Amino acid sequence: MLTPSLCFRPFTGTLSISESYRHIDHFMAAFNLTYSDPSTFTLIGIPGLEAAHVWISIPFSTFYIISLLGNFMLLYVVGKEQTLHKPMYLLLCMLALTDIVTPTFVVPKALGIFWFNLKGITMAGCLTRMFFLHMFSVMHSATLLTMAFDRYAAICNPLRYATILISTQIAKLGLVGLIRAVLFILPLPLLLSRQPFCAKCIITHTQCEHIAVAKMVCGDIIITRIYGLVLMFVINGFDLTLIALSYGLIIKAILRISSKNAHQKALNTCTAHICVMLTYYIPSLFSNLIHQFSQGIAPHIRIILADLYLLIPPMLNPIIYGVKTKELRDKVGKYTCCRR
């Protein structure tokens, strides 16, 4: 990977065209550089572990297949069962959709690198993948926040729950979450698309992650890095604060419940939500911080952690809800038994 000081830039002096090209040729020869198409990037996969790419592809593809099966099963069961057409399960469907789409922007390309050495990607294609990848991650966070509000309304205001959250309200909240995600994430590819990239745009990653692409820029990326950091802390910080506030009130309300059955039911539902949020936010914050401050950490460790963060939560979410939510577990059991 070239450093910014070695990046090729157009000559802007007062020399003639032929003299300009001679200076450029001398420069390129001195640093052993070659001309390349700046609109084409190369994703090299996991540096240092190229010989193990085929073996690494096994857990990648396994996690991805389990994730697809679990989330599509959840969508199918909720869609078929009228009794599950409730705000909680509609939000679960929104979460399942983000869990299907997010790894789909990563795993197929990663497997193409691991199996067929398909490393090339256009700049437009890379920036587009980056936009949708981060946009759906922000949507995922918004969905978890809405689910926390749903549990707060159900437990703390059970008599008004049916009027507070209805299907149209869920749709509106989903639309707000989508608009927020687009507005926050759109500046990332726009800022990068206006920057000059190095002659050899080699991305040491399996995906077009924002920081990995930003490192290919030959110019000053301080604004891009600051925006990325602010974005991470604003979105995750805002969402986590409201989620923590909601669950603080929920736990306070649960402790007041005298009925053991109602107490246990509310606790089981909240436990499932808390487990899902922990599996998302902890790896997300850890992965982002490692990418921002990666000095002294081996590149392959950073890349594997970033990939696992996008693979493991989508795989675990339907399993956690299937195990902890009795109503959903019974419906899934009904369809799996029927198929046997």
C-alpha positions as CSV (number, residue, x, y, z in Angstrom):
1,M,0.0,0.0,0.0
2,L,1.4,3.4,-0.9
3,T,1.8,6.2,1.5
4,P,0.2,9.6,0.7
5,S,3.5,11.1,-0.1
6,L,4.1,8.6,-2.9
7,C,0.7,9.0,-4.5
8,F,0.6,10.2,-8.1
9,R,-0.9,13.7,-8.7
10,P,-1.3,15.6,-12.0
11,F,1.5,18.0,-12.8
12,T,0.4,21.6,-12.4
13,G,3.6,23.6,-13.3
14,T,4.5,25.6,-16.3
15,L,6.5,23.0,-18.2
16,S,5.5,21.8,-21.6
17,I,3.5,18.7,-22.0
18,S,6.5,16.5,-23.1
19,E,8.6,17.9,-20.2
20,S,5.8,17.1,-17.8
21,Y,5.5,13.5,-18.9
22,R,9.3,13.1,-18.6
23,H,9.2,14.3,-15.0
24,I,6.3,12.0,-14.3
25,D,8.2,9.0,-15.8
26,H,11.3,9.8,-13.8
27,F,9.2,10.0,-10.6
28,M,7.4,6.7,-11.3
29,A,10.7,5.0,-12.1
30,A,12.4,6.3,-9.0
31,F,9.8,4.9,-6.7
32,N,9.1,1.8,-8.8
33,L,5.5,2.7,-9.3
34,T,3.2,1.9,-12.2
35,Y,0.1,3.6,-13.6
36,S,-3.1,2.0,-12.6
37,D,-6.8,2.7,-12.9
38,P,-7.8,4.7,-9.8
39,S,-11.4,3.6,-10.3
40,T,-10.5,0.0,-9.5
41,F,-9.9,-1.3,-6.0
42,T,-8.4,-4.7,-4.9
43,L,-9.8,-6.5,-1.8
44,I,-7.0,-8.9,-0.8
45,G,-9.0,-10.7,1.9
46,I,-7.2,-11.5,5.2
47,P,-3.5,-10.5,4.8
48,G,-1.1,-13.0,6.2
49,L,-3.6,-15.8,6.1
50,E,-4.0,-16.2,2.3
51,A,-3.0,-19.9,2.5
52,A,-5.8,-20.5,5.0
53,H,-8.5,-18.7,3.0
54,V,-10.3,-21.9,2.0
55,W,-10.4,-23.1,5.6
56,I,-11.6,-19.7,6.8
57,S,-14.4,-19.8,4.3
58,I,-15.9,-22.8,6.0
59,P,-17.1,-21.0,9.2
60,F,-17.9,-17.9,7.1
61,S,-20.3,-19.8,4.9
62,T,-21.7,-21.9,7.8
63,F,-22.5,-18.9,9.9
64,Y,-24.1,-17.2,6.8
65,I,-26.2,-20.2,5.9
66,I,-27.4,-20.6,9.5
67,S,-28.2,-16.9,9.6
68,L,-30.3,-17.0,6.4
69,L,-32.2,-20.1,7.5
70,G,-33.0,-18.8,11.0
71,N,-34.1,-15.3,9.8
72,F,-36.1,-16.6,6.8
73,M,-37.8,-19.1,9.2
74,L,-38.7,-16.3,11.6
75,L,-40.1,-14.2,8.7
76,Y,-42.1,-17.2,7.4
77,V,-43.6,-18.1,10.8
78,V,-44.6,-14.6,11.7
79,G,-46.0,-14.0,8.2
80,K,-48.1,-17.2,8.4
81,E,-49.4,-16.9,12.0
82,Q,-52.0,-14.3,12.5
83,T,-51.5,-14.5,16.3
84,L,-48.0,-13.2,15.8
85,H,-49.0,-10.1,14.0
86,K,-48.1,-8.0,17.0
87,P,-45.7,-5.0,17.3
88,M,-43.1,-7.1,19.0
89,Y,-43.0,-9.7,16.2
90,L,-43.2,-7.1,13.5
91,L,-40.1,-5.5,15.0
92,L,-38.5,-8.9,15.0
93,C,-39.2,-9.2,11.3
94,M,-37.6,-5.8,10.8
95,L,-34.5,-7.0,12.7
96,A,-34.5,-10.2,10.7
97,L,-34.5,-8.2,7.4
98,T,-31.5,-6.2,8.5
99,D,-29.8,-9.5,9.6
100,I,-30.3,-10.9,6.2
101,V,-29.2,-7.9,4.2
102,T,-26.1,-6.8,6.2
103,P,-24.0,-10.0,5.9
104,T,-25.1,-10.4,2.3
105,F,-23.1,-7.3,1.4
106,V,-20.0,-9.0,2.9
107,V,-20.1,-12.8,2.7
108,P,-20.6,-13.5,-1.1
109,K,-17.7,-11.1,-2.0
110,A,-15.5,-12.6,0.8
111,L,-16.2,-16.1,-0.5
112,G,-15.4,-15.0,-4.0
113,I,-12.0,-13.9,-2.7
114,F,-11.4,-17.1,-0.7
115,W,-12.6,-19.5,-3.4
116,F,-12.0,-17.9,-6.8
117,N,-9.5,-15.1,-6.1
118,L,-12.0,-12.5,-7.3
119,K,-10.4,-9.5,-5.7
120,G,-11.2,-6.7,-8.0
121,I,-14.0,-4.2,-7.4
122,T,-14.9,-0.9,-9.0
123,M,-14.6,2.3,-6.9
124,A,-18.4,2.9,-7.4
125,G,-19.2,-0.6,-6.4
126,C,-17.0,-0.4,-3.3
127,L,-18.5,2.9,-2.2
128,T,-22.0,1.6,-2.8
129,R,-21.4,-1.5,-0.8
130,M,-19.9,0.6,2.0
131,F,-23.0,2.9,2.0
132,F,-25.5,0.0,2.3
133,L,-23.4,-1.9,4.8
134,H,-23.2,1.0,7.2
135,M,-26.8,2.1,6.5
136,F,-28.3,-1.2,7.4
137,S,-26.1,-1.3,10.5
138,V,-27.6,2.0,11.6
139,M,-31.0,0.6,10.8
140,H,-30.3,-2.4,13.0
141,S,-29.5,-0.1,15.9
142,A,-32.7,1.9,15.3
143,T,-34.7,-1.3,15.3
144,L,-33.2,-2.4,18.6
145,L,-34.0,1.0,20.1
146,T,-37.6,0.7,18.9
147,M,-37.8,-2.8,20.4
148,A,-36.7,-1.4,23.7
149,F,-39.4,1.2,23.5
150,D,-41.9,-1.5,22.6
151,R,-41.0,-3.5,25.8
152,Y,-41.2,-0.4,27.9
153,A,-44.7,0.4,26.6
154,A,-45.8,-3.3,27.1
155,I,-44.5,-3.6,30.6
156,C,-44.8,-0.1,32.0
157,N,-48.1,0.9,30.3
158,P,-49.9,-2.3,29.6
159,L,-53.3,-0.8,29.5
160,R,-52.3,1.8,26.8
161,Y,-50.0,-0.6,24.9
162,A,-52.6,-1.4,22.2
163,T,-53.0,2.2,21.4
164,I,-49.4,3.4,21.7
165,L,-47.9,0.9,19.2
166,I,-50.0,-0.2,16.3
167,S,-48.9,-1.5,12.9
168,T,-49.0,2.0,11.3
169,Q,-46.8,3.4,14.1
170,I,-44.3,0.6,13.6
171,A,-44.2,1.4,9.9
172,K,-43.6,5.1,10.7
173,L,-40.9,4.3,13.2
174,G,-39.2,2.1,10.6
175,L,-39.4,4.9,8.0
176,V,-37.9,7.4,10.4
177,G,-35.1,4.9,11.2
178,L,-34.4,4.4,7.4
179,I,-34.3,8.2,6.8
180,R,-32.0,8.7,9.7
181,A,-29.6,6.0,8.5
182,V,-29.5,7.4,4.9
183,L,-28.9,11.0,6.1
184,F,-26.1,10.0,8.5
185,I,-24.3,7.5,6.3
186,L,-24.6,9.2,2.8
187,P,-21.8,11.7,3.6
188,L,-19.3,8.9,4.1
189,P,-19.2,7.7,0.4
190,L,-19.7,11.2,-0.8
191,L,-16.6,12.5,1.1
192,L,-14.5,9.6,-0.1
193,S,-15.6,9.9,-3.7
194,R,-14.2,13.4,-3.9
195,Q,-10.8,12.4,-2.6
196,P,-7.7,11.3,-4.8
197,F,-6.9,7.7,-4.3
198,C,-3.4,6.2,-4.5
199,A,-2.1,4.6,-7.7
200,K,-2.3,1.1,-6.2
201,C,-5.6,1.0,-4.3
202,I,-5.2,-2.3,-2.4
203,I,-7.7,-2.7,0.5
204,T,-6.4,-5.0,3.2
205,H,-9.9,-6.3,4.0
206,T,-12.6,-8.7,2.9
207,Q,-15.2,-5.8,2.7
208,C,-15.4,-2.2,1.7
209,E,-15.4,-1.0,5.3
210,H,-15.2,2.8,5.7
211,I,-11.9,3.1,7.5
212,A,-10.2,0.5,5.3
213,V,-11.3,2.5,2.2
214,A,-10.3,5.8,3.8
215,K,-6.8,4.5,4.3
216,M,-6.4,4.3,0.4
217,V,-6.9,8.1,0.1
218,C,-3.8,10.1,-0.8
219,G,-5.1,13.4,0.6
220,D,-6.0,14.5,4.0
221,I,-8.7,12.3,5.6
222,I,-8.9,14.1,8.9
223,I,-12.5,15.3,8.2
224,T,-13.6,11.8,7.1
225,R,-12.1,10.1,10.2
226,I,-13.6,12.7,12.6
227,Y,-17.0,12.3,10.9
228,G,-16.7,8.5,11.2
229,L,-15.8,8.7,14.9
230,V,-18.6,11.3,15.7
231,L,-21.1,9.2,13.8
232,M,-20.1,6.1,15.8
233,F,-20.4,7.8,19.2
234,V,-23.5,9.9,18.3
235,I,-25.6,7.0,16.9
236,N,-24.4,4.3,19.3
237,G,-24.3,6.7,22.2
238,F,-27.7,8.1,21.6
239,D,-29.3,4.7,21.0
240,L,-27.6,3.0,23.9
241,T,-28.6,5.9,26.3
242,L,-32.2,5.6,25.4
243,I,-32.1,1.8,25.5
244,A,-30.5,1.9,29.0
245,L,-33.1,4.4,30.2
246,S,-35.9,2.2,28.8
247,Y,-34.6,-0.9,30.5
248,G,-33.9,0.9,33.7
249,L,-37.6,1.8,33.8
250,I,-38.6,-1.7,32.7
251,I,-36.6,-3.4,35.5
252,K,-38.1,-1.0,38.0
253,A,-41.6,-1.9,36.8
254,I,-40.8,-5.7,36.8
255,L,-39.7,-5.5,40.5
256,R,-43.1,-4.1,41.4
257,I,-45.0,-7.0,39.8
258,S,-46.4,-9.3,42.4
259,S,-47.5,-12.2,40.2
260,K,-44.7,-14.7,39.8
261,N,-45.9,-15.8,36.3
262,A,-46.2,-12.3,35.0
263,H,-42.9,-11.5,36.6
264,Q,-41.2,-14.5,34.9
265,K,-42.8,-13.8,31.5
266,A,-41.7,-10.1,31.5
267,L,-38.2,-11.1,32.6
268,N,-37.9,-13.8,29.9
269,T,-38.9,-11.3,27.2
270,C,-36.5,-8.7,28.4
271,T,-33.6,-11.2,28.8
272,A,-34.0,-12.1,25.1
273,H,-33.8,-8.4,24.1
274,I,-30.8,-7.7,26.3
275,C,-28.9,-10.7,25.0
276,V,-29.5,-9.5,21.4
277,M,-28.4,-6.0,22.2
278,L,-25.3,-7.2,23.9
279,T,-24.3,-9.4,21.0
280,Y,-24.7,-6.4,18.7
281,Y,-23.4,-3.3,20.5
282,I,-20.3,-4.8,22.3
283,P,-18.7,-6.3,19.2
284,S,-19.7,-3.2,17.2
285,L,-18.0,-0.8,19.5
286,F,-15.0,-3.1,20.0
287,S,-14.6,-3.5,16.2
288,N,-15.0,0.2,15.4
289,L,-12.5,1.2,18.1
290,I,-9.9,-1.3,17.0
291,H,-10.2,0.0,13.4
292,Q,-9.9,3.6,14.5
293,F,-6.9,2.9,16.8
294,S,-5.3,-0.1,15.3
295,Q,-1.7,0.5,16.1
296,G,0.0,-2.7,17.4
297,I,-2.8,-5.0,16.4
298,A,-2.2,-7.5,13.7
299,P,-4.3,-6.8,10.5
300,H,-5.8,-10.3,10.3
301,I,-7.1,-10.0,13.8
302,R,-8.8,-6.7,13.1
303,I,-10.4,-8.1,9.9
304,I,-11.6,-11.3,11.4
305,L,-13.2,-9.4,14.3
306,A,-14.9,-7.0,11.9
307,D,-16.3,-9.9,9.8
308,L,-17.4,-11.9,12.9
309,Y,-19.2,-8.8,14.2
310,L,-21.3,-8.8,11.0
311,L,-21.8,-12.6,11.0
312,I,-22.4,-13.8,14.5
313,P,-25.3,-11.4,15.7
314,P,-27.5,-12.2,12.6
315,M,-26.9,-15.9,13.3
316,L,-27.7,-15.7,17.0
317,N,-30.7,-13.4,17.0
318,P,-33.3,-15.8,15.7
319,I,-31.9,-18.6,18.0
320,I,-32.1,-16.3,21.1
321,Y,-35.7,-15.3,20.3
322,G,-36.7,-18.8,19.4
323,V,-35.3,-20.1,22.7
324,K,-36.5,-17.3,25.1
325,T,-39.9,-16.4,23.5
326,K,-42.3,-19.3,24.2
327,E,-45.0,-18.1,21.8
328,L,-42.6,-18.0,18.9
329,R,-40.9,-21.2,20.0
330,D,-44.2,-23.0,19.9
331,K,-45.1,-21.7,16.4
332,V,-41.7,-22.7,15.0
333,G,-42.0,-26.1,16.6
334,K,-45.4,-26.5,15.0
335,Y,-44.0,-25.9,11.5
336,T,-40.9,-28.0,11.9
337,C,-42.9,-30.9,13.3
338,C,-45.4,-30.6,10.4
339,R,-42.5,-30.8,7.9
340,R,-41.2,-34.0,9.5
